[in-house]
Amino acid sequence: MTLPFEAAKQHDAAACDVVERYIDDLADGIAYAINLFRPQMVLLGGRISKQGHYLTDPLREKVAHRAFGGEQSYLPEIRCAELENDAGMIGAANIS
């Protein structure tokens, strides 16, 4: 999952296109969820969360243009999970 992001950071044209389309599609999905549920926060987990601001900065901008009311309405914070891909494993280990 992160290979296209790493190539895009090196300015590979094909990878930049893939990443741009990925972020566009993700922004569409997040905007739909925001419009329906108005969450307080959108938290991205898994391997993709390792991209940090490289992912969340353009994502916030795109979501702001797609959500009802745009930047004038309430937009939840979009963050990457701190536990990245290990959240499920750590959660399962804590079940007693």
All heavy atoms as an XYZ file, in Angstrom:
737
protein
N       0.818     -1.198      0.000
C       0.000      0.000      0.000
C       0.855      1.252      0.000
O       0.520      2.224     -0.629
C      -0.935     -0.018      1.198
C      -1.764      1.241      1.374
S      -2.912      1.614      0.060
C      -4.244      0.556      0.525
N       1.960      1.241      0.693
C       2.737      2.466      0.802
C       3.702      2.661     -0.355
O       4.248      3.745     -0.510
C       3.523      2.504      2.125
O       4.395      1.386      2.184
C       2.580      2.511      3.312
N       3.922      1.644     -1.176
C       4.861      1.766     -2.282
C       4.522      2.908     -3.232
O       5.415      3.687     -3.588
C       4.975      0.443     -3.034
C       6.045      0.376     -4.113
C       7.420      0.646     -3.529
C       6.013     -0.966     -4.794
N       3.262      3.087     -3.643
C       2.959      4.239     -4.503
C       3.264      5.571     -3.829
O       3.722      6.511     -4.485
C       1.460      4.108     -4.785
C       1.147      2.677     -4.563
C       2.093      2.224     -3.489
N       3.039      5.670     -2.534
C       3.334      6.908     -1.812
C       4.831      7.194     -1.807
O       5.255      8.325     -1.999
C       2.804      6.849     -0.380
C       1.331      7.092     -0.285
C       0.429      6.046     -0.353
C       0.844      8.373     -0.133
C      -0.930      6.268     -0.280
C      -0.526      8.619     -0.049
C      -1.408      7.559     -0.128
N       5.632      6.159     -1.595
C       7.081      6.352     -1.586
C       7.567      6.778     -2.973
O       8.411      7.669     -3.083
C       7.794      5.073     -1.133
C       7.459      4.652      0.285
C       7.607      5.765      1.304
O       8.624      6.483      1.268
O       6.706      5.920      2.148
N       7.027      6.181     -4.020
C       7.411      6.564     -5.379
C       6.933      7.987     -5.693
O       7.642      8.751     -6.352
C       6.846      5.572     -6.386
N       5.755      8.345     -5.214
C       5.237      9.696     -5.449
C       6.105     10.737     -4.757
O       6.313     11.830     -5.288
C       3.793      9.802     -4.970
N       6.623     10.403     -3.590
C       7.517     11.319     -2.887
C       8.808     11.555     -3.669
O       9.465     12.570     -3.492
C       7.837     10.786     -1.491
C       6.663     10.856     -0.539
C       7.000     10.206      0.790
C       5.783     10.154      1.685
N       6.046      9.425      2.948
N       9.146     10.599     -4.547
C      10.317     10.735     -5.412
C       9.946     11.356     -6.763
O      10.730     11.335     -7.691
C      10.966      9.356     -5.636
C      11.432      8.687     -4.365
C      12.489      9.493     -3.639
O      13.388     10.042     -4.259
N      12.386      9.564     -2.325
N       8.703     11.854     -6.859
C       8.188     12.565     -8.034
C       7.996     11.670     -9.259
O       8.098     12.140    -10.387
C       9.070     13.771     -8.385
C       9.279     14.684     -7.219
N       8.268     15.443     -6.685
C      10.375     14.916     -6.453
C       8.743     16.128     -5.651
N      10.002     15.819     -5.485
N       7.712     10.392     -9.031
C       7.374      9.495    -10.135
C       5.983      9.878    -10.635
O       5.017      9.892     -9.862
C       7.395      8.047     -9.650
C       7.028      7.066    -10.738
O       5.811      6.853    -10.948
O       7.955      6.528    -11.372
N       5.865     10.189    -11.910
C       4.610     10.707    -12.467
C       3.458      9.717    -12.329
O       2.347     10.099    -11.951
C       4.804     11.093    -13.931
N       3.699      8.446    -12.633
C       2.637      7.438    -12.536
C       2.192      7.268    -11.087
O       0.998      7.171    -10.793
C       3.104      6.109    -13.117
N       3.143      7.239    -10.177
C       2.815      7.090     -8.756
C       2.058      8.308     -8.244
O       1.117      8.173     -7.461
C       4.080      6.867     -7.941
N       2.449      9.491     -8.685
C       1.737     10.709     -8.281
C       0.283     10.641     -8.732
O      -0.620     11.039     -7.983
C       2.419     11.946     -8.854
S       3.984     12.350     -8.056
N       0.037     10.131     -9.930
C      -1.324      9.992    -10.437
C      -2.120      8.986     -9.609
O      -3.277      9.234     -9.257
C      -1.294      9.561    -11.906
C      -2.672      9.527    -12.526
O      -3.431     10.511    -12.361
O      -2.999      8.508    -13.177
N      -1.499      7.864     -9.279
C      -2.164      6.841     -8.459
C      -2.513      7.398     -7.087
O      -3.641      7.230     -6.597
C      -1.271      5.582     -8.321
C      -1.792      4.651     -7.245
C      -1.170      4.858     -9.651
N      -1.585      8.086     -6.457
C      -1.814      8.652     -5.134
C      -2.908      9.713     -5.184
O      -3.785      9.763     -4.319
C      -0.503      9.215     -4.539
C      -0.767     10.064     -3.312
C       0.452      8.079     -4.211
N      -2.882     10.546     -6.209
C      -3.905     11.589     -6.357
C      -5.297     10.973     -6.491
O      -6.254     11.422     -5.846
C      -3.588     12.462     -7.578
C      -4.560     13.588     -7.792
C      -4.434     14.694     -6.766
O      -3.378     14.839     -6.147
O      -5.430     15.423     -6.573
N      -5.414      9.935     -7.307
C      -6.711      9.272     -7.468
C      -7.136      8.568     -6.181
O      -8.317      8.576     -5.828
C      -6.679      8.295     -8.640
C      -6.762      9.028     -9.977
C      -6.985      8.096    -11.124
N      -5.679      7.563    -11.491
C      -5.488      6.421    -12.114
N      -6.500      5.666    -12.458
N      -4.277      6.004    -12.406
N      -6.191      7.970     -5.493
C      -6.496      7.308     -4.220
C      -7.045      8.320     -3.218
O      -8.063      8.081     -2.566
C      -5.236      6.635     -3.667
C      -5.445      6.013     -2.311
C      -6.037      4.755     -2.193
C      -5.092      6.680     -1.151
C      -6.248      4.176     -0.948
C      -5.299      6.115      0.098
C      -5.877      4.868      0.191
O      -6.098      4.306      1.421
N      -6.364      9.456     -3.086
C      -6.802     10.482     -2.140
C      -8.160     11.048     -2.559
O      -9.013     11.309     -1.705
C      -5.725     11.577     -1.989
C      -4.498     10.987     -1.291
C      -6.256     12.766     -1.197
C      -3.296     11.927     -1.218
N      -8.396     11.217     -3.855
C      -9.707     11.674     -4.340
C     -10.816     10.701     -3.935
O     -11.860     11.112     -3.426
C      -9.716     11.833     -5.862
C      -9.127     13.139     -6.326
O      -9.041     14.096     -5.524
O      -8.762     13.217     -7.508
N     -10.582      9.418     -4.164
C     -11.592      8.410     -3.819
C     -11.805      8.339     -2.308
O     -12.939      8.227     -1.836
C     -11.195      7.035     -4.353
C     -11.270      6.945     -5.867
O     -11.893      7.832     -6.503
O     -10.701      5.988     -6.429
N     -10.727      8.397     -1.550
C     -10.840      8.377     -0.094
C     -11.582      9.608      0.414
O     -12.428      9.506      1.312
C      -9.441      8.284      0.530
C      -9.365      8.078      2.033
C     -10.114      6.820      2.464
C      -7.901      8.001      2.463
N     -11.319     10.762     -0.182
C     -12.018     11.999      0.199
C     -13.510     11.882     -0.078
O     -14.331     12.343      0.727
C     -11.431     13.194     -0.547
N     -13.884     11.263     -1.193
C     -15.304     11.042     -1.489
C     -15.958     10.207     -0.397
O     -17.015     10.567      0.124
C     -15.483     10.331     -2.837
C     -15.278     11.245     -4.024
O     -15.347     12.479     -3.861
O     -15.063     10.703     -5.126
N     -15.329      9.105     -0.037
C     -15.889      8.224      0.986
C     -15.986      8.888      2.347
O     -16.999      8.768      3.049
N     -14.957      9.616      2.720
C     -14.967     10.306      4.014
C     -16.023     11.405      4.026
O     -16.746     11.582      5.014
C     -13.566     10.854      4.353
C     -12.630      9.688      4.656
C     -13.624     11.821      5.522
C     -11.173     10.088      4.829
N     -16.149     12.136      2.923
C     -17.164     13.196      2.856
C     -18.563     12.606      2.977
O     -19.424     13.178      3.654
C     -17.026     13.985      1.555
N     -18.817     11.467      2.341
C     -20.130     10.809      2.470
C     -20.395     10.461      3.927
O     -21.493     10.688      4.443
C     -20.208      9.543      1.621
C     -20.217      9.774      0.140
C     -19.538      8.918     -0.715
C     -20.902     10.846     -0.434
C     -19.539      9.123     -2.089
C     -20.904     11.054     -1.807
C     -20.221     10.190     -2.623
O     -20.220     10.389     -3.987
N     -19.393      9.889      4.610
C     -19.564      9.516      6.015
C     -19.798     10.749      6.887
O     -20.645     10.728      7.787
C     -18.335      8.748      6.509
N     -19.078     11.832      6.611
C     -19.265     13.065      7.369
C     -20.669     13.616      7.154
O     -21.343     14.039      8.098
C     -18.202     14.115      6.983
C     -16.835     13.682      7.498
C     -18.564     15.498      7.514
C     -15.684     14.518      6.965
N     -21.131     13.608      5.920
C     -22.466     14.119      5.612
C     -23.561     13.305      6.285
O     -24.581     13.857      6.695
C     -22.685     14.149      4.102
C     -21.822     15.178      3.407
O     -21.380     16.142      4.006
N     -21.574     14.959      2.134
N     -23.350     12.019      6.425
C     -24.362     11.151      7.046
C     -24.303     11.145      8.568
O     -25.325     11.205      9.235
C     -24.194      9.711      6.545
C     -24.613      9.437      5.117
C     -24.197      8.035      4.705
C     -26.115      9.594      4.972
N     -23.102     11.058      9.120
C     -22.963     10.788     10.549
C     -22.412     11.942     11.383
O     -22.504     11.910     12.597
C     -22.064      9.557     10.756
C     -22.588      8.329     10.074
C     -21.910      7.790      8.998
C     -23.760      7.733     10.490
C     -22.380      6.656      8.355
C     -24.244      6.593      9.860
C     -23.552      6.058      8.788
N     -21.794     12.929     10.767
C     -21.188     14.058     11.473
C     -20.305     13.589     12.638
O     -20.508     13.962     13.802
C     -22.261     15.022     11.991
C     -22.994     15.735     10.895
C     -22.071     16.677     10.197
N     -22.800     17.424      9.155
C     -22.198     18.040      8.181
N     -20.898     18.021      8.087
N     -22.887     18.682      7.282
N     -19.283     12.783     12.362
C     -18.416     12.293     13.445
C     -17.551     13.414     14.009
O     -17.336     14.441     13.364
C     -17.538     11.249     12.739
C     -17.460     11.746     11.326
C     -18.819     12.346     11.048
N     -17.054     13.202     15.207
C     -16.166     14.180     15.822
C     -14.759     14.097     15.239
O     -14.021     15.069     15.238
C     -16.096     13.966     17.329
C     -17.394     14.273     18.012
C     -17.291     14.053     19.509
O     -16.311     13.521     20.018
N     -18.323     14.472     20.214
N     -14.399     12.894     14.769
C     -13.064     12.688     14.226
C     -13.109     11.551     13.211
O     -13.904     10.625     13.360
C     -12.073     12.338     15.338
C     -10.660     12.104     14.850
S      -9.533     11.576     16.156
C      -9.483     13.049     17.150
N     -12.259     11.628     12.213
C     -12.059     10.536     11.268
C     -10.637     10.046     11.501
O      -9.682     10.816     11.418
C     -12.229     11.004      9.808
C     -11.893      9.880      8.845
C     -13.640     11.512      9.579
N     -10.524      8.772     11.835
C      -9.232      8.198     12.173
C      -8.871      7.148     11.134
O      -9.626      6.200     10.913
C      -9.305      7.575     13.572
C      -8.018      7.190     14.244
C      -7.109      8.400     14.408
C      -8.320      6.572     15.591
N      -7.732      7.316     10.499
C      -7.259      6.390      9.471
C      -6.257      5.435     10.092
O      -5.292      5.860     10.721
C      -6.598      7.163      8.325
C      -7.450      8.239      7.678
C      -6.615      9.047      6.701
C      -8.649      7.627      6.987
N      -6.483      4.148      9.916
C      -5.593      3.146     10.480
C      -4.962      2.292      9.410
O      -5.132      2.523      8.215
N      -4.242      1.288      9.839
C      -3.576      0.390      8.910
C      -2.287      0.981      8.376
O      -1.795      2.004      8.845
N      -1.752      0.334      7.371
C      -0.472      0.774      6.799
C      -0.516      2.189      6.248
O       0.473      2.898      6.270
C      -0.068     -0.158      5.668
C       0.839     -1.235      6.078
C       1.484     -1.808      4.847
N       1.607     -3.234      5.015
C       2.026     -4.039      4.081
N       2.311     -3.583      2.900
N       2.135     -5.311      4.323
N      -1.659      2.565      5.739
C      -1.783      3.888      5.122
C      -1.543      4.994      6.147
O      -1.118      6.093      5.798
C      -3.157      4.039      4.436
C      -3.137      5.205      3.446
C      -4.276      4.219      5.429
C      -2.270      4.973      2.275
N      -1.771      4.700      7.411
C      -1.596      5.719      8.446
C      -0.138      6.131      8.610
O       0.150      7.179      9.181
C      -2.164      5.231      9.781
O      -1.456      4.109     10.246
N       0.781      5.357      8.094
C       2.197      5.717      8.158
C       2.523      6.929      7.287
O       3.582      7.521      7.431
C       3.067      4.542      7.725
C       3.043      3.399      8.698
C       3.947      2.287      8.258
C       3.881      1.149      9.272
N       4.808      0.074      8.952
N       1.615      7.304      6.401
C       1.866      8.434      5.506
C       1.689      9.786      6.198
O       2.149     10.800      5.696
C       0.973      8.350      4.273
C       1.216      7.117      3.440
C       2.681      6.941      3.088
O       3.358      7.889      2.701
N       3.181      5.721      3.237
N       1.018      9.811      7.319
C       0.881     11.025      8.117
C       0.362     12.218      7.329
O      -0.619     12.112      6.595
N       1.031     13.342      7.455
C       0.582     14.593      6.831
C       0.618     14.549      5.303
O      -0.113     15.288      4.659
C       1.411     15.774      7.341
C       1.143     16.089      8.769
N      -0.037     16.668      9.180
C       1.873     15.879      9.890
C      -0.016     16.815     10.485
N       1.118     16.334     10.945
N       1.452     13.691      4.756
C       1.503     13.554      3.295
C       0.140     13.096      2.772
O      -0.250     13.434      1.660
C       2.594     12.559      2.891
C       2.854     12.507      1.412
C       3.626     13.489      0.797
C       2.338     11.488      0.627
C       3.866     13.452     -0.564
C       2.577     11.441     -0.728
C       3.344     12.423     -1.329
O       3.587     12.395     -2.672
N      -0.586     12.355      3.597
C      -1.931     11.893      3.250
C      -2.999     12.836      3.789
O      -3.906     13.236      3.058
C      -2.166     10.487      3.807
C      -3.581      9.925      3.718
C      -3.992      9.721      2.263
C      -3.664      8.608      4.474
N      -2.903     13.203      5.055
C      -4.003     13.945      5.686
C      -4.141     15.382      5.213
O      -5.251     15.900      5.149
C      -3.887     13.917      7.220
O      -2.630     14.461      7.615
C      -4.054     12.499      7.755
N      -3.055     16.044      4.879
C      -3.159     17.443      4.448
C      -3.984     17.598      3.169
O      -4.958     18.358      3.151
C      -1.778     18.083      4.301
C      -1.096     18.325      5.642
O      -1.769     18.208      6.688
O       0.112     18.625      5.640
N      -3.655     16.884      2.084
C      -4.497     17.016      0.887
C      -5.895     16.430      1.093
O      -6.870     16.910      0.526
C      -3.734     16.266     -0.199
C      -2.773     15.384      0.496
C      -2.489     16.028      1.817
N      -5.993     15.425      1.950
C      -7.288     14.814      2.221
C      -8.225     15.800      2.902
O      -9.394     15.922      2.521
C      -7.081     13.575      3.094
C      -8.242     12.631      3.278
C      -8.771     12.137      1.935
C      -7.817     11.451      4.128
N      -7.733     16.542      3.883
C      -8.554     17.559      4.563
C      -9.071     18.596      3.572
O     -10.232     18.994      3.617
C      -7.734     18.261      5.643
C      -7.543     17.469      6.887
C      -6.809     18.284      7.951
N      -6.360     17.417      9.001
C      -5.087     17.085      9.206
N      -4.135     17.580      8.447
N      -4.767     16.272     10.185
N      -8.209     19.030      2.681
C      -8.599     20.041      1.700
C      -9.689     19.514      0.756
O     -10.675     20.196      0.499
C      -7.372     20.457      0.888
C      -7.643     21.561     -0.099
C      -6.388     21.961     -0.857
O      -5.300     21.975     -0.253
O      -6.522     22.247     -2.054
N      -9.522     18.293      0.293
C     -10.506     17.714     -0.629
C     -11.839     17.449      0.077
O     -12.898     17.678     -0.493
C      -9.954     16.439     -1.249
C      -8.809     16.696     -2.221
C      -8.217     15.398     -2.712
C      -7.009     15.632     -3.580
N      -7.280     16.288     -4.839
N     -11.782     16.969      1.314
C     -13.006     16.701      2.074
C     -13.758     18.004      2.322
O     -14.989     18.045      2.231
C     -12.688     15.964      3.397
C     -13.890     15.970      4.336
C     -12.244     14.539      3.112
N     -13.046     19.064      2.606
C     -13.687     20.361      2.868
C     -14.494     20.831      1.664
O     -15.522     21.489      1.825
C     -12.638     21.409      3.230
N     -14.073     20.476      0.465
C     -14.805     20.872     -0.740
C     -15.969     19.939     -1.065
O     -16.840     20.288     -1.850
C     -13.856     20.936     -1.935
C     -12.899     22.080     -1.858
N     -11.621     21.936     -1.360
C     -13.039     23.379     -2.168
C     -11.014     23.105     -1.394
N     -11.845     24.000     -1.862
N     -15.981     18.759     -0.446
C     -17.007     17.772     -0.763
C     -18.109     17.677      0.297
O     -19.204     17.238      0.014
C     -16.357     16.407     -0.952
C     -15.526     16.303     -2.225
C     -14.721     14.998     -2.218
N     -14.125     14.676     -3.474
C     -12.953     15.131     -3.906
N     -12.259     15.969     -3.162
N     -12.474     14.756     -5.077
N     -17.807     18.043      1.521
C     -18.787     17.937      2.613
C     -19.829     19.041      2.494
O     -19.533     20.135      2.011
C     -18.077     18.023      3.959
N     -21.051     18.739      2.945
C     -22.121     19.734      2.927
C     -21.691     20.968      3.699
O     -21.211     20.878      4.816
C     -23.405     19.185      3.553
C     -24.036     18.068      2.775
C     -24.679     17.039      3.437
C     -24.024     18.040      1.391
C     -25.281     16.004      2.739
C     -24.612     17.022      0.681
C     -25.244     16.000      1.362
N     -21.857     22.125      3.129
C     -21.491     23.371      3.788
C     -20.037     23.756      3.618
O     -19.647     24.858      3.972
N     -19.242     22.847      3.098
C     -17.837     23.130      2.854
C     -17.103     23.606      4.085
O     -17.365     23.156      5.197
N     -16.193     24.523      3.882
C     -15.359     25.013      4.976
C     -16.141     25.830      5.996
O     -15.659     26.061      7.096
C     -14.203     25.825      4.409
C     -13.237     24.980      3.594
C     -12.108     25.781      2.997
O     -11.914     26.956      3.374
O     -11.398     25.235      2.149
N     -17.350     26.273      5.638
C     -18.163     27.052      6.577
C     -18.911     26.162      7.572
O     -19.484     26.653      8.529
C     -19.176     27.919      5.821
C     -18.573     29.133      5.147
C     -17.733     28.774      3.929
O     -18.083     27.869      3.186
N     -16.638     29.467      3.732
N     -18.950     24.866      7.323
C     -19.652     23.969      8.234
C     -18.656     23.264      9.158
O     -17.443     23.438      9.037
C     -20.437     22.923      7.431
O     -19.551     22.014      6.814
N     -19.187     22.458     10.042
C     -18.338     21.683     10.942
C     -17.643     20.583     10.146
O     -18.293     19.798      9.470
C     -19.162     21.060     12.072
C     -18.388     20.032     12.834
C     -17.431     20.420     13.766
C     -18.573     18.679     12.607
C     -16.687     19.490     14.455
C     -17.830     17.732     13.291
C     -16.892     18.138     14.209
O     -16.149     17.210     14.878
N     -16.334     20.537     10.231
C     -15.560     19.460      9.624
C     -14.748     18.774     10.718
O     -14.024     19.442     11.462
C     -14.618     20.009      8.548
C     -15.299     20.563      7.307
C     -14.275     21.241      6.405
C     -16.026     19.466      6.554
N     -14.885     17.469     10.829
C     -14.134     16.773     11.870
C     -12.645     16.743     11.561
O     -12.228     16.895     10.403
C     -14.723     15.359     11.838
C     -15.184     15.190     10.448
C     -15.662     16.542     10.013
N     -11.870     16.531     12.573
C     -10.432     16.380     12.406
C     -10.171     15.048     11.702
O     -10.825     14.044     11.982
C      -9.772     16.394     13.781
C      -8.283     16.365     13.742
C      -7.665     16.468     15.128
O      -8.391     16.614     16.119
O      -6.434     16.393     15.188
N      -9.236     15.040     10.785
C      -8.833     13.812     10.095
C      -7.401     13.525     10.529
O      -6.506     14.331     10.307
C      -8.922     13.955      8.567
C     -10.356     14.258      8.147
C      -8.419     12.680      7.887
C     -10.516     14.565      6.672
N      -7.219     12.366     11.171
C      -5.906     12.013     11.718
C      -5.548     10.583     11.361
O      -6.413      9.774     11.035
C      -5.910     12.145     13.236
C      -6.137     13.556     13.711
C      -6.144     13.663     15.206
N      -4.914     13.112     15.773
C      -4.727     12.918     17.059
N      -5.683     13.202     17.914
N      -3.591     12.431     17.509
N      -4.280     10.283     11.478
C      -3.798      8.915     11.320
C      -3.656      8.274     12.694
O      -3.233      8.936     13.650
C      -2.451      8.902     10.603
S      -2.567      9.337      8.863
N      -4.010      7.009     12.783
C      -3.929      6.288     14.051
C      -2.487      6.210     14.530
O      -1.575      5.953     13.739
C      -4.501      4.881     13.888
N      -2.289      6.442     15.793
C      -0.945      6.386     16.360
C      -0.396      4.969     16.388
O       0.812      4.765     16.291
C      -0.951      6.975     17.772
C      -1.206      8.463     17.785
C      -1.253      9.042     19.175
O      -0.870      8.347     20.141
O      -1.674     10.199     19.304
N      -1.265      3.980     16.528
C      -0.814      2.591     16.590
C      -0.659      1.970     15.206
O      -0.282      0.802     15.096
C      -1.785      1.754     17.432
C      -1.896      2.166     18.894
C      -2.950      1.331     19.604
C      -0.559      2.038     19.594
N      -0.968      2.740     14.172
C      -0.835      2.325     12.778
C      -1.485      0.963     12.552
O      -2.657      0.790     12.821
C       0.630      2.350     12.354
C       1.241      3.725     12.431
C       2.720      3.741     12.204
O       3.373      2.685     12.255
O       3.245      4.845     11.975
N      -0.736      0.003     12.090
C      -1.278     -1.301     11.715
C      -1.375     -2.257     12.903
O      -1.882     -3.359     12.765
C      -0.407     -1.917     10.615
C      -1.163     -2.872      9.739
O      -2.371     -2.751      9.579
N      -0.465     -3.830      9.166
N      -0.894     -1.841     14.063
C      -0.864     -2.724     15.227
C      -2.078     -2.582     16.143
O      -2.178     -3.285     17.137
C       0.401     -2.455     16.060
C       1.673     -2.781     15.288
O       1.610     -3.661     14.404
O       2.706     -2.162     15.575
N      -2.997     -1.692     15.844
C      -4.115     -1.427     16.743
C      -4.948     -2.677     17.028
O      -5.289     -2.946     18.179
C      -5.005     -0.328     16.162
N      -5.284     -3.426     16.011
C      -6.097     -4.631     16.211
C      -5.398     -5.665     17.067
O      -6.003     -6.276     17.951
N      -4.117     -5.852     16.830
C      -3.343     -6.826     17.580
C      -3.230     -6.387     19.047
O      -3.397     -7.212     19.959
C      -1.943     -6.958     16.969
C      -1.117     -8.044     17.564
S       0.473     -8.344     16.736
C       0.719     -6.983     15.677
N      -2.985     -5.131     19.296
C      -2.867     -4.628     20.668
C      -4.219     -4.708     21.369
O      -4.312     -5.092     22.538
C      -2.309     -3.190     20.676
C      -0.852     -3.209     20.216
C      -2.441     -2.543     22.047
C      -0.250     -1.850     19.937
N      -5.287     -4.372     20.657
C      -6.630     -4.471     21.236
C      -6.973     -5.907     21.596
O      -7.520     -6.184     22.677
N      -6.649     -6.843     20.712
C      -6.930     -8.257     20.987
C      -6.123     -8.763     22.179
O      -6.627     -9.543     22.993
C      -6.627     -9.098     19.757
N      -4.908     -8.294     22.309
C      -4.063     -8.723     23.428
C      -4.577     -8.202     24.759
O      -4.323     -8.789     25.810
C      -2.628     -8.261     23.207
N      -5.328     -7.100     24.733
C      -5.841     -6.506     25.973
C      -7.194     -7.055     26.413
O      -7.703     -6.651     27.441
C      -5.906     -4.982     25.833
C      -4.548     -4.339     25.935
O      -3.794     -4.653     26.844
N      -4.239     -3.474     25.001
N      -7.766     -7.938     25.605
C      -9.045     -8.557     26.006
C      -8.755     -9.588     27.076
O      -7.932    -10.472     26.915
C      -9.742     -9.207     24.800
C     -10.133     -8.158     23.780
C     -10.972    -10.005     25.270
C     -10.721     -8.735     22.514
N      -9.442     -9.440     28.198
C      -9.194    -10.414     29.273
C     -10.440    -11.131     29.666
O     -11.515    -10.805     29.438
C      -8.591     -9.738     30.480
O      -9.181     -8.525     30.793
